Amino acid sequence: MRTERPQAKQDRAVRTRQAILEAAAVVFEDRGYDAAKLTDIVRLANVTKGALYFHFDSKEDLAQAVIDAQVGMHPAFTPQEFKAQEFVDIGMIFSHRLQHDVLMRGSARLTLEQNGRALDRAAPYQGWIDLHTDLMAEAKERGELLSHVDPAGPARLIVGAFAGLNVMSQTLELDLDHEVSALYTTVMPSLVVSAVAIRLDTAPGRGGRALHGPNGAHLCDCSGSPLAAPAAETAIAG
């Protein structure tokens, strides 16, 4: 019998773990933490329960991994002429990815809901705040911000407002991308000098344009639903 190479086994384990994470994100997004069942996640990921427990100790551990995935998915935005544009882009890219990335959506729901009290929901908020603050600090050093603006203030404001807009958009069935666009269009002129403000792109679809260029806003290489490409692995070791 041919022995599987260590690298092939490791690659298979990585694929299986990712399939479980994405399946969990689908179930958590659809049902929330309390109503989510591991049996449904296993079925959707097309893995054995042994494979799930090889990678995750419990439903809580799996939910935490989905939340933590958001921290590791900060968008790789393209450097822009203005740091203020990069500040806009990270939020617009997040809005774009929420439309296409099931792992991002599942993480967002778990972060916003209050069930599963032992889960650490602070890291995504703090990670986004820190990223926004760093960009605003660079913008201030370059003279892009109005003199009275403290970089940390807009960072907390945008992250908090974005979370609220996400919930409101889902509840009222609004287009999140348009709501986030309106947020930046309204807020940015009060933060940056006029010469910068008039050159910022805050229009709907900016996230897609920032990721894929002016003619590629419809494209997305974000992770898809595990329903489209279920894991075929059944070994207990993943």
Secondary structure, DSSP 8 states (H G I E B T S, - for coil): -----HHHHHHHHHHHHHHHHHHHHHHHHHHHHHH--HHHHHHHHT--HHHHHHH-SSHHHHHHHHHHHHHTT-------S-HHHHHHHHHHHHHHHHHH-HHHHHHHHHHHS--STTS--HHHHHHHHHHHHHHHHHHHHTT-B-TT--THHHHHHHHHHHHHHHHHHHHHT--HHHHHHHHHHHHGGGTB-HHHHTT---STTHHHHHHH-TT-TT---S---TTTS------TT-
